Amino acid sequence: MFPHDGKNSANPGIEAHWENGGFGTGYPVIDKDGPEIYADLLNHAAGRAGVGGQGAGEA
């Protein structure tokens, strides 16, 4: 995810670690999958665009 405000998030909501080596040499194991992050990301994007509230062109 690369929203317009410059933030970025690779694999949002996922926490993982690597087994049998480091990044790229072992394999990833997912420790946590937090799908609730997608609602937060959508709300953040909508807020930055001025959707559903005060934004560009609204008083």
GUKOL-453130 format. One record per residue: residue in three letters; x, y, z of N, C-alpha, C in turn; residue number from 1. Coordinates in steps of 0.2 Angstrom, whole numbers, plus 5000, padded with zeros to 4 digits. Each point is the difference from the previous one (the first is absolute). Example, Ala and Ser with C-alpha at 12.3 -4.5 7.8 and 13.67 -1.06 7.14 Angstrom:
BEGIN
pt resn = ALA n.c1 = 5066 n.c2 = 4972 n.c3 = 5039 ca.c1 = 4996 ca.c2 = 5006 ca.c3 = 5000 c.c1 = 5004 c.c2 = 5006 c.c3 = 5000 resi = 1
pt resn = SER n.c1 = 4998 n.c2 = 5005 n.c3 = 4996 ca.c1 = 5004 ca.c2 = 5006 ca.c3 = 5001 c.c1 = 4996 c.c2 = 5005 c.c3 = 5003 resi = 2
This chain:
BEGIN
pt resn = MET n.c1 = 5004 n.c2 = 4994 n.c3 = 5000 ca.c1 = 4996 ca.c2 = 5006 ca.c3 = 5000 c.c1 = 5004 c.c2 = 5006 c.c3 = 5000 resi = 1
pt resn = PHE n.c1 = 4999 n.c2 = 5005 n.c3 = 4995 ca.c1 = 5004 ca.c2 = 5006 ca.c3 = 5000 c.c1 = 4995 c.c2 = 5006 c.c3 = 4999 resi = 2
pt resn = PRO n.c1 = 4996 n.c2 = 5002 n.c3 = 5005 ca.c1 = 4996 ca.c2 = 5005 ca.c3 = 5000 c.c1 = 5003 c.c2 = 5007 c.c3 = 4998 resi = 3
pt resn = HIS n.c1 = 4996 n.c2 = 5004 n.c3 = 4997 ca.c1 = 5002 ca.c2 = 5007 ca.c3 = 4998 c.c1 = 5004 c.c2 = 5004 c.c3 = 5005 resi = 4
pt resn = ASP n.c1 = 4999 n.c2 = 4999 n.c3 = 5006 ca.c1 = 5004 ca.c2 = 5004 ca.c3 = 5005 c.c1 = 5007 c.c2 = 4998 c.c3 = 5002 resi = 5
pt resn = GLY n.c1 = 5002 n.c2 = 4995 n.c3 = 4996 ca.c1 = 5007 ca.c2 = 4998 ca.c3 = 5001 c.c1 = 5001 c.c2 = 4994 c.c3 = 5005 resi = 6
pt resn = LYS n.c1 = 4995 n.c2 = 4998 n.c3 = 5003 ca.c1 = 5001 ca.c2 = 4994 ca.c3 = 5005 c.c1 = 5001 c.c2 = 4994 c.c3 = 4995 resi = 7
pt resn = ASN n.c1 = 5002 n.c2 = 4995 n.c3 = 5003 ca.c1 = 5000 ca.c2 = 4993 ca.c3 = 4997 c.c1 = 5000 c.c2 = 4995 c.c3 = 5005 resi = 8
pt resn = SER n.c1 = 4997 n.c2 = 4994 n.c3 = 4997 ca.c1 = 4999 ca.c2 = 4994 ca.c3 = 5004 c.c1 = 5001 c.c2 = 4994 c.c3 = 4996 resi = 9
pt resn = ALA n.c1 = 5005 n.c2 = 4996 n.c3 = 5001 ca.c1 = 5000 ca.c2 = 4994 ca.c3 = 4996 c.c1 = 4996 c.c2 = 4994 c.c3 = 5004 resi = 10
pt resn = ASN n.c1 = 4996 n.c2 = 4997 n.c3 = 4997 ca.c1 = 4996 ca.c2 = 4995 ca.c3 = 5004 c.c1 = 4996 c.c2 = 5002 c.c3 = 5006 resi = 11
pt resn = PRO n.c1 = 4996 n.c2 = 5005 n.c3 = 4999 ca.c1 = 4997 ca.c2 = 5003 ca.c3 = 5006 c.c1 = 4996 c.c2 = 4995 c.c3 = 5004 resi = 12
pt resn = GLY n.c1 = 5001 n.c2 = 5001 n.c3 = 5006 ca.c1 = 4996 ca.c2 = 4995 ca.c3 = 5005 c.c1 = 5003 c.c2 = 4994 c.c3 = 5001 resi = 13
pt resn = ILE n.c1 = 5006 n.c2 = 4998 n.c3 = 4997 ca.c1 = 5004 ca.c2 = 4994 ca.c3 = 5001 c.c1 = 5006 c.c2 = 5001 c.c3 = 5004 resi = 14
pt resn = GLU n.c1 = 5001 n.c2 = 4996 n.c3 = 5005 ca.c1 = 5006 ca.c2 = 4999 ca.c3 = 5004 c.c1 = 5003 c.c2 = 4993 c.c3 = 4998 resi = 15
pt resn = ALA n.c1 = 5006 n.c2 = 5000 n.c3 = 4999 ca.c1 = 5004 ca.c2 = 4994 ca.c3 = 4998 c.c1 = 5007 c.c2 = 5000 c.c3 = 5002 resi = 16
pt resn = HIS n.c1 = 5002 n.c2 = 4994 n.c3 = 5000 ca.c1 = 5008 ca.c2 = 4999 ca.c3 = 5002 c.c1 = 5002 c.c2 = 4995 c.c3 = 4995 resi = 17
pt resn = TRP n.c1 = 5007 n.c2 = 4999 n.c3 = 4999 ca.c1 = 5003 ca.c2 = 4995 ca.c3 = 4995 c.c1 = 5003 c.c2 = 4994 c.c3 = 5004 resi = 18
pt resn = GLU n.c1 = 4999 n.c2 = 4995 n.c3 = 4997 ca.c1 = 5002 ca.c2 = 4993 ca.c3 = 5003 c.c1 = 5006 c.c2 = 4998 c.c3 = 4996 resi = 19
pt resn = ASN n.c1 = 5005 n.c2 = 4997 n.c3 = 5002 ca.c1 = 5006 ca.c2 = 4997 ca.c3 = 4997 c.c1 = 5003 c.c2 = 5005 c.c3 = 4996 resi = 20
pt resn = GLY n.c1 = 5001 n.c2 = 5006 n.c3 = 5002 ca.c1 = 5004 ca.c2 = 5005 ca.c3 = 4997 c.c1 = 4997 c.c2 = 5006 c.c3 = 5000 resi = 21
pt resn = GLY n.c1 = 5003 n.c2 = 5005 n.c3 = 4998 ca.c1 = 4997 ca.c2 = 5007 ca.c3 = 5000 c.c1 = 4996 c.c2 = 5001 c.c3 = 4993 resi = 22
pt resn = PHE n.c1 = 4998 n.c2 = 5006 n.c3 = 5000 ca.c1 = 4996 ca.c2 = 5002 ca.c3 = 4994 c.c1 = 5003 c.c2 = 4998 c.c3 = 4993 resi = 23
pt resn = GLY n.c1 = 4996 n.c2 = 4996 n.c3 = 4997 ca.c1 = 5002 ca.c2 = 4998 ca.c3 = 4993 c.c1 = 5004 c.c2 = 4994 c.c3 = 5000 resi = 24
pt resn = THR n.c1 = 5002 n.c2 = 4997 n.c3 = 5006 ca.c1 = 5004 ca.c2 = 4994 ca.c3 = 5000 c.c1 = 4996 c.c2 = 4994 c.c3 = 5004 resi = 25
pt resn = GLY n.c1 = 4996 n.c2 = 5002 n.c3 = 5004 ca.c1 = 4995 ca.c2 = 4995 ca.c3 = 5003 c.c1 = 4993 c.c2 = 5001 c.c3 = 4997 resi = 26
pt resn = TYR n.c1 = 4996 n.c2 = 4999 n.c3 = 5005 ca.c1 = 4993 ca.c2 = 5001 ca.c3 = 4997 c.c1 = 4996 c.c2 = 5003 c.c3 = 5006 resi = 27
pt resn = PRO n.c1 = 4995 n.c2 = 5004 n.c3 = 4997 ca.c1 = 4996 ca.c2 = 5004 ca.c3 = 5005 c.c1 = 4995 c.c2 = 4996 c.c3 = 5004 resi = 28
pt resn = VAL n.c1 = 4998 n.c2 = 5002 n.c3 = 5006 ca.c1 = 4995 ca.c2 = 4997 ca.c3 = 5004 c.c1 = 4996 c.c2 = 5005 c.c3 = 5003 resi = 29
pt resn = ILE n.c1 = 4993 n.c2 = 5000 n.c3 = 4998 ca.c1 = 4996 ca.c2 = 5006 ca.c3 = 5002 c.c1 = 4998 c.c2 = 4998 c.c3 = 5008 resi = 30
pt resn = ASP n.c1 = 5001 n.c2 = 5006 n.c3 = 5004 ca.c1 = 4999 ca.c2 = 4999 ca.c3 = 5007 c.c1 = 4993 c.c2 = 5004 c.c3 = 5001 resi = 31
pt resn = LYS n.c1 = 4998 n.c2 = 5005 n.c3 = 4996 ca.c1 = 4994 ca.c2 = 5003 ca.c3 = 5001 c.c1 = 4997 c.c2 = 5003 c.c3 = 4994 resi = 32
pt resn = ASP n.c1 = 4994 n.c2 = 4999 n.c3 = 4999 ca.c1 = 4996 ca.c2 = 5003 ca.c3 = 4994 c.c1 = 4995 c.c2 = 5004 c.c3 = 5003 resi = 33
pt resn = GLY n.c1 = 5000 n.c2 = 5007 n.c3 = 4999 ca.c1 = 4995 ca.c2 = 5004 ca.c3 = 5002 c.c1 = 4996 c.c2 = 5004 c.c3 = 4995 resi = 34
pt resn = PRO n.c1 = 4995 n.c2 = 4997 n.c3 = 4997 ca.c1 = 4996 ca.c2 = 5002 ca.c3 = 4995 c.c1 = 4997 c.c2 = 5007 c.c3 = 5002 resi = 35
pt resn = GLU n.c1 = 4999 n.c2 = 5002 n.c3 = 5006 ca.c1 = 4997 ca.c2 = 5006 ca.c3 = 5002 c.c1 = 5004 c.c2 = 5006 c.c3 = 4997 resi = 36
pt resn = ILE n.c1 = 5006 n.c2 = 4999 n.c3 = 4998 ca.c1 = 5005 ca.c2 = 5006 ca.c3 = 4998 c.c1 = 4997 c.c2 = 5002 c.c3 = 4993 resi = 37
pt resn = TYR n.c1 = 4996 n.c2 = 4996 n.c3 = 4996 ca.c1 = 4998 ca.c2 = 5003 ca.c3 = 4994 c.c1 = 4994 c.c2 = 5005 c.c3 = 5001 resi = 38
pt resn = ALA n.c1 = 4996 n.c2 = 5000 n.c3 = 5005 ca.c1 = 4995 ca.c2 = 5005 ca.c3 = 5001 c.c1 = 5004 c.c2 = 5006 c.c3 = 5002 resi = 39
pt resn = ASP n.c1 = 5005 n.c2 = 5000 n.c3 = 5004 ca.c1 = 5004 ca.c2 = 5006 ca.c3 = 5002 c.c1 = 5003 c.c2 = 5003 c.c3 = 4994 resi = 40
pt resn = LEU n.c1 = 5003 n.c2 = 4996 n.c3 = 4996 ca.c1 = 5003 ca.c2 = 5002 ca.c3 = 4993 c.c1 = 4995 c.c2 = 5004 c.c3 = 4996 resi = 41
pt resn = LEU n.c1 = 4994 n.c2 = 4997 n.c3 = 4999 ca.c1 = 4995 ca.c2 = 5003 ca.c3 = 4996 c.c1 = 4997 c.c2 = 5006 c.c3 = 5003 resi = 42
pt resn = ASN n.c1 = 4999 n.c2 = 5000 n.c3 = 5006 ca.c1 = 4998 ca.c2 = 5007 ca.c3 = 5004 c.c1 = 5005 c.c2 = 5005 c.c3 = 4999 resi = 43
pt resn = HIS n.c1 = 5007 n.c2 = 4998 n.c3 = 5001 ca.c1 = 5005 ca.c2 = 5005 ca.c3 = 4999 c.c1 = 5000 c.c2 = 5003 c.c3 = 4993 resi = 44
pt resn = ALA n.c1 = 5000 n.c2 = 4995 n.c3 = 4995 ca.c1 = 5000 ca.c2 = 5003 ca.c3 = 4993 c.c1 = 4994 c.c2 = 5004 c.c3 = 4999 resi = 45
pt resn = ALA n.c1 = 4994 n.c2 = 4998 n.c3 = 5002 ca.c1 = 4994 ca.c2 = 5004 ca.c3 = 4999 c.c1 = 5000 c.c2 = 5007 c.c3 = 5003 resi = 46
pt resn = GLY n.c1 = 5003 n.c2 = 5000 n.c3 = 5006 ca.c1 = 5001 ca.c2 = 5007 ca.c3 = 5004 c.c1 = 5005 c.c2 = 5004 c.c3 = 4996 resi = 47
pt resn = ARG n.c1 = 5005 n.c2 = 4998 n.c3 = 4997 ca.c1 = 5005 ca.c2 = 5004 ca.c3 = 4996 c.c1 = 4997 c.c2 = 5002 c.c3 = 4994 resi = 48
pt resn = ALA n.c1 = 4995 n.c2 = 4997 n.c3 = 4997 ca.c1 = 4997 ca.c2 = 5002 ca.c3 = 4994 c.c1 = 4994 c.c2 = 5004 c.c3 = 5001 resi = 49
pt resn = GLY n.c1 = 4998 n.c2 = 5001 n.c3 = 5006 ca.c1 = 4995 ca.c2 = 5005 ca.c3 = 5002 c.c1 = 4993 c.c2 = 4996 c.c3 = 4999 resi = 50
pt resn = VAL n.c1 = 5000 n.c2 = 4994 n.c3 = 5000 ca.c1 = 4994 ca.c2 = 4996 ca.c3 = 4999 c.c1 = 4996 c.c2 = 4999 c.c3 = 5007 resi = 51
pt resn = GLY n.c1 = 4994 n.c2 = 5002 n.c3 = 5000 ca.c1 = 4996 ca.c2 = 4999 ca.c3 = 5006 c.c1 = 5001 c.c2 = 5005 c.c3 = 5006 resi = 52
pt resn = GLY n.c1 = 5003 n.c2 = 5005 n.c3 = 4998 ca.c1 = 5002 ca.c2 = 5005 ca.c3 = 5005 c.c1 = 5002 c.c2 = 5006 c.c3 = 4997 resi = 53
pt resn = GLN n.c1 = 5003 n.c2 = 5005 n.c3 = 5004 ca.c1 = 5003 ca.c2 = 5006 ca.c3 = 4998 c.c1 = 5006 c.c2 = 4998 c.c3 = 4996 resi = 54
pt resn = GLY n.c1 = 5001 n.c2 = 5002 n.c3 = 4994 ca.c1 = 5005 ca.c2 = 4999 ca.c3 = 4996 c.c1 = 5001 c.c2 = 5006 c.c3 = 4995 resi = 55
pt resn = ALA n.c1 = 5003 n.c2 = 4998 n.c3 = 4994 ca.c1 = 5001 ca.c2 = 5005 ca.c3 = 4995 c.c1 = 4993 c.c2 = 5002 c.c3 = 4997 resi = 56
pt resn = GLY n.c1 = 4999 n.c2 = 5007 n.c3 = 5000 ca.c1 = 4994 ca.c2 = 5003 ca.c3 = 4998 c.c1 = 4994 c.c2 = 5000 c.c3 = 5004 resi = 57
pt resn = GLU n.c1 = 5001 n.c2 = 4998 n.c3 = 5007 ca.c1 = 4995 ca.c2 = 5000 ca.c3 = 5004 c.c1 = 5001 c.c2 = 5005 c.c3 = 5006 resi = 58
pt resn = ALA n.c1 = 4995 n.c2 = 5003 n.c3 = 5002 ca.c1 = 5001 ca.c2 = 5005 ca.c3 = 5006 c.c1 = 4999 c.c2 = 4998 c.c3 = 5006 resi = 59
